[in-house]
Every structure is written in C-alpha cells, then in structure tokens.
Amino acid sequence: LIQVEGECTKIVGSCAKEDCATHCQSYAKGVAVLGSSCSYYNLCTCTFDKPPPGLTPPGNCIIGMGICNGDCQDECCNKRCVSRYSKTGSGNCVDAFGMILCLCSYDR
C-alpha cells in the first residue's frame, strides 16, 4: 500500500475467511473506506480516511512490513518502519495469523 497523508491502514483478518472489501465496509463506523487489499500475505488490509475508533493506542494505524525471520527480527523490523514513518513509526515482530509478521504502528 502507498501511504498518503491522512490515510490509516489496519490489518483486520484473513482474506481466506471473509470478503475483504465487505469486511472493511463494516469494520468501523464514522470512517470512510478508501480501499481494501489482500496483497499482504492474503491478509485483509483496510485503508481508511482516518483512524477507526477503538484503535489501541488511540490514533495508531498498522501496516505490514514483511515477515520476521532469522535475518530480520525486532530491530530490523523497527528500522523498516522508521524508514517509512520517521516521525511516529514503531515496528515489532508479532505472532499473528499463523505467521511472525513485522507490523508497523504509526500515527497518521
């Protein structure tokens, strides 16, 4: 996904289990859905015009930055994230959806 000022991405589930576009439309009230994608390891990633209510911590958006493995752990993941979101990015390796993913949290 391409980050545009003001957009907020959030991984919301597996595309194998549900229709991503429909899930994004029903995910949160009070935000406009700008798009949906299954291109990140077949995980449903929604793009909203602003952070959806209920994000923890408030205001944080989340985008995938690849897989964590022997060559890339937390430090590497954090560098990936900070290189893209230098002011607010923080990357961590997280066990999610049956994979160890590099997830980047950022404030939009």
C-alpha positions in Angstrom: 0.0 0.0 0.0 1.1 3.5 -0.7 0.9 5.9 2.3 -0.9 9.1 1.6 -1.0 11.9 4.2 -4.1 11.3 6.3 -4.8 7.7 5.4 -4.7 5.0 8.0 -4.3 1.3 7.3 -5.3 -1.6 9.5 -5.0 -5.4 9.1 -8.4 -6.8 10.1 -8.3 -10.5 9.2 -7.7 -13.3 6.7 -8.9 -12.9 3.1 -9.4 -16.7 3.0 -12.1 -16.4 5.7 -14.1 -13.4 4.5 -14.7 -10.9 1.7 -12.2 -8.2 2.4 -14.0 -5.3 0.8 -17.2 -6.2 2.7 -15.4 -6.6 5.9 -13.7 -3.2 5.6 -17.0 -1.5 4.9 -18.5 -3.0 8.1 -15.3 -2.8 10.3 -15.8 0.7 11.8 -18.4 3.4 11.9 -17.5 7.1 11.3 -14.7 6.5 8.9 -14.6 6.3 5.1 -13.1 3.2 3.5 -10.7 4.3 0.8 -9.7 0.8 -0.2 -9.0 -2.8 0.7 -6.3 -5.2 -0.3 -5.3 -8.9 0.2 -1.8 -8.4 -1.2 0.0 -8.6 2.1 0.1 -12.4 2.8 -3.6 -12.8 2.0 -4.5 -10.6 5.0 -7.3 -8.2 4.6 -5.8 -4.7 4.9 -8.3 -1.8 5.0 -7.4 1.8 4.2 -9.5 4.4 6.0 -9.5 8.2 5.8 -8.7 8.4 9.5 -8.0 6.0 12.3 -11.1 3.9 13.2 -12.5 4.3 16.7 -11.2 1.8 19.2 -7.6 1.5 18.0 -5.1 0.9 20.8 -3.3 3.0 21.5 -5.6 5.7 20.1 -4.6 7.1 16.7 -2.2 4.3 15.8 -2.6 2.8 12.4 -0.9 -0.6 11.4 0.7 -1.7 8.2 2.6 -4.9 7.4 6.3 -4.6 6.6 7.1 -8.2 5.8 8.0 -11.4 7.6 10.3 -11.6 10.6 12.8 -14.4 10.3 16.5 -15.2 11.2 17.7 -12.3 9.1 15.1 -9.8 10.4 13.9 -9.6 14.0 12.6 -6.7 16.1 15.5 -4.3 15.4 15.3 -4.9 11.7 11.5 -4.6 11.7 11.7 -1.3 13.6 14.2 0.1 11.1 11.9 -0.8 8.2 9.1 1.0 9.9 11.1 4.1 10.9 12.5 4.4 7.4 8.9 4.8 6.1 7.3 6.7 9.0 10.3 8.5 10.5 8.3 10.7 12.9 5.9 8.2 14.5 6.7 4.7 13.3 7.5 1.8 15.6 7.9 -1.8 14.3 7.8 -5.1 16.1 7.7 -8.7 15.2 4.4 -10.2 16.2 2.9 -13.7 16.0 -0.3 -13.1 14.2 -2.4 -15.0 11.7 -0.1 -18.0 12.0 3.0 -16.1 10.9 5.7 -14.0 12.5 4.9 -10.6 10.9 6.7 -7.3 11.0 4.0 -4.9 11.9 4.5 -1.2 11.8 2.4 1.1 14.1 2.2 4.8 13.1 0.2 7.9 13.8 -1.3 9.3 10.7 
